[in-house]
Amino acid sequence: CASAASPSGEGGELLEPHPLIDAGAFEVRWGACSAHSRVVSGRMPAGLVAPTPDETEAALTSAGLMCIATGAVGGVHKSYFAGQLRRSGGWFMLELCVLYAGGTVQATYRADSAGGMPPLCGHFSALLGRLFAAPLAEV
């Protein structure tokens, strides 16, 4: 995983420029934040040359998120990202699941509080929708 770049765009203005959280702390926070969760998904168009996991990671890190972990399990590529909220110091987290063979993309967002969720979910869902040519809708 690459480190986060300085955030840009609407969602990036809400995030600290260089978030730092280790995988263990991320896992604890992820589990504790299920009350502030949102799931969106979409289907890629047939024949789309989808972005590689590295290209997706680069887009998300340049938008201000830090990659925590990434890997494939049985045809599903999963990536975990986090960004630290500027004002509260809380965390905004993302689990991205891409089933390349089936053409589906699912993003699960979680946060310490609901405060920053709407603009950040909208920003990163739009970014992922452009990357995968798949408008993401709430599940």
Order of alpha helices (4+ residues) and beta strands (2+ residues): alpha-alpha-beta-alpha-beta-beta-beta-beta-alpha-beta
